[in-house]
Amino acid sequence: MAMTFTVEYEEESDGRWLAEVLELSGVLAYGKTSDEAIAKAQALALRVLADRLERGEGAPEFLTSPSLQHESVVICQSETRTRSVWVSSV
């Protein structure tokens, strides 16, 4: 099963980077660089999903919708925020 996640990230005024997985409420992380913040947010998202599976909750339905499954990673940039879409196979 492939699940698609959108990571939105931006640089804070103090120079830290904040990354948030939009599909999973509360999954966000700071890093010294954008790559570090994204990696931390991705790791946290996987831990949250693993915890849900261990408790028998399963993955949220919207994450496994066929319309959300992709074969590649897409990165889009706007003026203030950047979004990175990544795919995880479970």
N, C-alpha and C positions, 0 to 999 in steps of 0.2 A: 504494500500500500504506500503510495506517495502522498505526502502532505505538503502544501505550499504555504509559506509564511512570508509576510512583508515586514522588513525591518526598516524603520524610519530612524534616521540619525541626523544629529546636528551638533555643531560646536557651541558650547555654552560661553558666556562672556568671560568666564575665568580660565578658558582654554581647555577645559575638559570636554570630552565628547559623550553624548548621551544617545543610546540606541534603545529602541522600543520595538517589541514584536507586537504588531497591531492586532493580530487575531487572538492574542492571549492577554487578557486584562492583567495589568500589574507586572508584566514581564518587561523589565527595563534594566539597563546597566550602564555604568559610567566606565570610561577608559581614558588613558592618556592620549590615545590616537583613535581615529574612527574604526580602524581594523580591530583594535583591542575591545572597544565598546561593542562592536557587532559580534565578535567571537563570544564575549561574555553573555550577551543577550541570547545568542543561539544556544549556548550551553544551558542557560537557565530555562529556556523554552523546552529543551529536551528533558530536563529534570522534572519540570511541571507535568509534561505529558507522561513520563514514566510513572510518576506518582499517581496520576489519574488512572493509568492502566493497572497499577498494582492494587488500587482500591476498587477495581472493577467498573470504573466509570467509562472507560474507553475514550477514544479521541472525539472531540466535538464534531458533530455531523458536518458542519460547514467546512471543516478542514479536509474532509475526505470526498467532497463533492467532485465528480468527474470534471466539471467545468473549471475547477481550480488546479487540476493536475497539469504540470508542465514538465518538459524535458530539459529545460535550460534555466540558467539564472539570468534575470533581467535587472539591470540597474538604470534608474532614471534620476536625473538631477533637476531640481527646481532652484529658484533663487536662494531660498533659506534652508530648505530641507532636502535630504537625499533619501531615496528609497531603494532598498535592495531586496529582491525577492529570491528566496532560496527554497530548495526542495529537499525534504528529508524522507528517506524510505524507511518504513517500519516493518 
